[in-house]
Amino acid sequence: MRGPGWTVESTIGLVFMLGAVLAVALLAAGAGLIVYTTVNDGTQQRIVQQVETTGDVKRLCIEARTGECIDAMSCELVDPLAGGVSK
């Protein structure tokens, strides 16, 4: 005579156990993604704005940087009479 085989109860228990393991794995992956996005900010682009003066000439320079690399840069003359950027 053979031993006890698969029963309905053991099959349902196995399905619930696999579902529980999958749910825990998804929760751990979600928590890991949340922590990773809040901690990792090394590749964010930032905008740097500064006024450079050479003698009587003033320039407004705007740079887009990622880390220490300058991605884009634009400089325009500042008009001292109008108080803004000359066009």
N, CA, C and O of each residue as an XYZ file, in Angstrom:
348
protein
N       0.829     -1.165      0.000
C       0.000      0.000      0.000
C       0.883      1.241      0.000
O       1.911      1.298      0.674
N       0.456      2.220     -0.767
C       1.233      3.457     -0.888
C       0.896      4.409      0.257
O      -0.163      4.331      0.879
N       1.858      5.322      0.509
C       1.656      6.319      1.557
C       0.658      7.382      1.111
O       0.187      7.356     -0.026
N       0.337      8.314      2.001
C      -0.622      9.355      1.644
C      -0.060     10.233      0.524
O       1.105     10.626      0.571
N      -0.873     10.538     -0.469
C      -0.467     11.368     -1.596
C      -0.941     12.805     -1.391
O      -1.187     13.257     -0.273
N      -1.055     13.480     -2.495
C      -1.518     14.867     -2.427
C      -3.001     14.892     -2.096
O      -3.807     14.155     -2.663
N      -3.326     15.766     -1.159
C      -4.735     15.946     -0.810
C      -5.118     17.382     -1.131
O      -4.262     18.215     -1.430
N      -6.390     17.654     -1.066
C      -6.879     19.009     -1.326
C      -6.308     19.982     -0.302
O      -5.928     21.103     -0.642
N      -6.251     19.548      0.946
C      -5.756     20.426      2.006
C      -4.280     20.779      1.802
O      -3.887     21.933      1.975
N      -3.467     19.789      1.436
C      -2.046     20.073      1.251
C      -1.821     20.939      0.013
O      -0.908     21.765      0.007
N      -2.622     20.773     -1.022
C      -2.498     21.600     -2.225
C      -2.874     23.042     -1.923
O      -2.183     23.967     -2.348
N      -3.959     23.238     -1.195
C      -4.370     24.596     -0.821
C      -3.324     25.244      0.087
O      -3.042     26.435     -0.048
N      -2.753     24.480      1.003
C      -1.703     25.005      1.878
C      -0.477     25.423      1.091
O       0.133     26.452      1.382
N      -0.108     24.617      0.081
C       1.040     24.946     -0.746
C       0.797     26.221     -1.554
O       1.697     27.050     -1.686
N      -0.412     26.382     -2.095
C      -0.754     27.584     -2.857
C      -0.701     28.814     -1.963
O      -0.163     29.844     -2.369
N      -1.244     28.729     -0.763
C      -1.203     29.864      0.161
C       0.223     30.180      0.592
O       0.578     31.348      0.751
N       1.041     29.152      0.781
C       2.431     29.385      1.178
C       3.202     30.077      0.052
O       3.965     31.005      0.318
N       3.020     29.652     -1.184
C       3.673     30.314     -2.312
C       3.192     31.757     -2.471
O       3.984     32.644     -2.789
N       1.903     31.990     -2.251
C       1.367     33.357     -2.313
C       1.960     34.244     -1.235
O       2.262     35.411     -1.483
N       2.129     33.695     -0.035
C       2.707     34.473      1.059
C       4.166     34.813      0.766
O       4.599     35.938      1.019
N       4.932     33.854      0.234
C       6.331     34.110     -0.103
C       6.418     35.163     -1.200
O       7.269     36.050     -1.129
N       5.559     35.087     -2.210
C       5.542     36.082     -3.282
C       5.172     37.463     -2.751
O       5.771     38.456     -3.162
N       4.208     37.545     -1.854
C       3.805     38.834     -1.284
C       4.942     39.461     -0.471
O       5.173     40.667     -0.554
N       5.644     38.650      0.307
C       6.767     39.172      1.101
C       7.885     39.648      0.178
O       8.505     40.678      0.441
N       8.151     38.909     -0.903
C       9.195     39.313     -1.841
C       8.834     40.629     -2.531
O       9.702     41.481     -2.720
N       7.568     40.804     -2.909
C       7.139     42.051     -3.537
C       7.233     43.226     -2.565
O       7.642     44.319     -2.956
N       6.864     43.014     -1.323
C       6.976     44.078     -0.319
C       8.443     44.466     -0.088
O       8.759     45.649      0.035
N       9.330     43.479     -0.029
C      10.749     43.769      0.171
C      11.314     44.519     -1.037
O      12.103     45.448     -0.867
N      10.923     44.129     -2.251
C      11.401     44.822     -3.443
C      10.881     46.255     -3.478
O      11.623     47.170     -3.835
N       9.625     46.463     -3.115
C       9.066     47.816     -3.078
C       9.772     48.693     -2.056
O      10.071     49.854     -2.332
N      10.038     48.146     -0.883
C      10.745     48.912      0.139
C      12.166     49.237     -0.319
O      12.666     50.332     -0.061
N      12.813     48.297     -0.991
C      14.161     48.538     -1.492
C      14.185     49.633     -2.541
O      15.094     50.463     -2.547
N      13.195     49.649     -3.434
C      13.122     50.704     -4.446
C      12.888     52.075     -3.818
O      13.473     53.066     -4.256
N      12.052     52.136     -2.815
C      11.781     53.406     -2.137
C      13.053     53.923     -1.467
O      13.367     55.108     -1.573
N      13.780     53.057     -0.786
C      15.023     53.466     -0.126
C      16.053     53.891     -1.164
O      16.756     54.881     -0.961
N      16.156     53.170     -2.264
C      17.138     53.497     -3.308
C      16.858     54.868     -3.921
O      17.791     55.641     -4.141
N      15.598     55.182     -4.199
C      15.289     56.470     -4.823
C      15.491     57.635     -3.864
O      15.820     58.736     -4.306
N      15.306     57.426     -2.578
C      15.504     58.524     -1.633
C      16.975     58.737     -1.301
O      17.368     59.858     -0.978
N      17.795     57.699     -1.371
C      19.198     57.810     -0.987
C      20.069     58.205     -2.179
O      20.986     59.009     -2.015
N      19.811     57.668     -3.366
C      20.681     57.884     -4.527
C      20.304     59.175     -5.245
O      19.288     59.231     -5.938
N      21.122     60.210     -5.079
C      20.892     61.478     -5.782
C      22.154     61.948     -6.499
O      22.291     63.139     -6.777
N      23.074     61.039     -6.804
C      24.344     61.395     -7.413
C      24.242     61.814     -8.860
O      25.123     62.520     -9.350
N      23.202     61.408     -9.565
C      23.123     61.712    -10.987
C      22.085     62.785    -11.291
O      21.683     62.933    -12.445
N      21.655     63.516    -10.315
C      20.671     64.557    -10.570
C      21.336     65.763    -11.224
O      22.487     66.096    -10.942
N      20.581     66.398    -12.100
C      21.080     67.598    -12.765
C      20.718     68.815    -11.922
O      19.613     68.906    -11.388
N      21.661     69.748    -11.811
C      21.385     70.972    -11.060
C      21.757     72.167    -11.920
O      22.615     72.070    -12.797
N      21.109     73.287    -11.667
C      21.318     74.516    -12.414
C      22.107     75.483    -11.530
O      21.732     75.739    -10.386
N      23.210     76.018    -12.076
C      24.055     76.963    -11.350
C      23.978     78.306    -12.079
O      24.192     78.381    -13.289
N      23.671     79.359    -11.327
C      23.541     80.699    -11.894
C      24.512     81.615    -11.170
O      24.516     81.673     -9.941
N      25.348     82.343    -11.937
C      26.315     83.243    -11.311
C      26.593     84.429    -12.223
O      26.451     84.348    -13.443
N      26.990     85.527    -11.599
C      27.364     86.733    -12.337
C      28.879     86.820    -12.331
O      29.504     86.861    -11.271
N      29.470     86.847    -13.528
C      30.924     86.960    -13.670
C      31.261     88.386    -14.089
O      30.627     88.942    -14.986
N      32.253     88.973    -13.441
C      32.651     90.352    -13.728
C      34.091     90.371    -14.235
O      34.991     89.811    -13.609
N      34.292     91.021    -15.372
C      35.629     91.238    -15.926
C      35.744     92.734    -16.208
O      35.199     93.228    -17.196
N      36.447     93.445    -15.347
C      36.520     94.903    -15.479
C      35.149     95.514    -15.233
O      34.558     95.320    -14.171
N      34.640     96.262    -16.227
C      33.314     96.867    -16.111
C      32.222     95.992    -16.736
O      31.042     96.337    -16.670
N      32.596     94.899    -17.322
C      31.639     94.044    -18.032
C      31.138     92.948    -17.093
O      31.920     92.233    -16.466
N      29.809     92.838    -17.015
C      29.190     91.789    -16.204
C      28.432     90.841    -17.121
O      27.756     91.264    -18.059
N      28.559     89.553    -16.831
C      27.842     88.528    -17.585
C      27.080     87.645    -16.618
O      27.583     87.275    -15.556
N      25.850     87.312    -17.007
C      25.047     86.350    -16.250
C      25.233     85.000    -16.927
O      24.852     84.822    -18.084
N      25.816     84.052    -16.207
C      26.078     82.722    -16.761
C      25.212     81.693    -16.044
O      25.110     81.687    -14.817
N      24.597     80.832    -16.831
C      23.761     79.757    -16.310
C      24.341     78.445    -16.823
O      24.555     78.277    -18.023
N      24.594     77.512    -15.897
C      25.167     76.217    -16.244
C      24.231     75.106    -15.789
O      23.625     75.182    -14.720
N      24.123     74.080    -16.614
C      23.434     72.847    -16.229
C      24.510     71.808    -15.963
O      25.301     71.494    -16.852
N      24.551     71.266    -14.739
C      25.604     70.334    -14.341
C      25.012     69.011    -13.877
O      23.957     68.958    -13.244
N      25.727     67.952    -14.213
C      25.448     66.633    -13.665
C      26.734     66.188    -12.980
O      27.722     65.875    -13.644
N      26.718     66.161    -11.673
C      27.947     65.899    -10.928
C      28.910     67.055    -11.128
O      28.572     68.199    -10.823
N      30.107     66.775    -11.637
C      31.086     67.821    -11.919
C      31.140     68.170    -13.401
O      31.876     69.078    -13.787
N      30.379     67.471    -14.240
C      30.377     67.733    -15.687
C      29.391     68.847    -16.016
O      28.274     68.868    -15.500
N      29.809     69.774    -16.879
C      28.939     70.842    -17.349
C      28.246     70.348    -18.611
O      28.900     70.102    -19.624
N      26.913     70.200    -18.555
C      26.146     69.718    -19.699
C      25.839     70.847    -20.677
O      25.897     70.644    -21.890
N      25.515     72.028    -20.170
C      25.190     73.174    -21.020
C      25.570     74.442    -20.276
O      25.567     74.490    -19.046
N      25.902     75.482    -21.062
C      26.291     76.753    -20.454
C      25.854     77.886    -21.369
O      25.985     77.801    -22.590
N      25.333     78.946    -20.765
C      24.897     80.104    -21.520
C      25.278     81.360    -20.736
O      25.006     81.459    -19.540
N      25.912     82.321    -21.421
C      26.282     83.590    -20.792
C      25.715     84.745    -21.616
O      25.780     84.736    -22.845
N      25.158     85.744    -20.917
C      24.623     86.934    -21.572
C      25.123     88.161    -20.836
O      25.319     88.132    -19.621
N      25.331     89.248    -21.583
C      25.802     90.497    -20.978
C      24.702     91.131    -20.136
O      23.525     91.096    -20.495
N      25.108     91.711    -19.007
C      24.183     92.433    -18.143
C      24.302     93.914    -18.483
O      25.394     94.481    -18.440
N      23.184     94.533    -18.819
C      23.156     95.967    -19.168
C      23.082     96.767    -17.877
O      22.080     96.677    -17.167
N      24.125     97.559    -17.544
C      24.111     98.292    -16.273
C      23.083     99.406    -16.239
O      22.624     99.771    -15.156
N      22.700     99.966    -17.392
C      21.717    101.053    -17.418
C      20.298    100.519    -17.208
O      19.505    101.106    -16.472
N      19.999     99.418    -17.853
C      18.640     98.868    -17.733
C      18.528     97.968    -16.512
O      17.426     97.735    -16.014
N      19.654     97.459    -16.025
C      19.639     96.604    -14.839
C      19.271     95.162    -15.145
O      19.022     94.386    -14.222
N      19.232     94.790    -16.394
C      18.888     93.419    -16.755
C      19.817     92.902    -17.833
O      20.864     93.483    -18.118
N      19.408     91.803    -18.417
C      20.183     91.176    -19.466
C      19.897     91.861    -20.783
O      18.735     92.077    -21.127
N      20.944     92.212    -21.535
C      20.751     92.888    -22.812
C      20.310     91.872    -23.863
O      20.723     90.712    -23.847
N      19.459     92.341    -24.775
C      18.939     91.433    -25.809
C      19.420     91.808    -27.172
O      19.076     91.148    -28.152
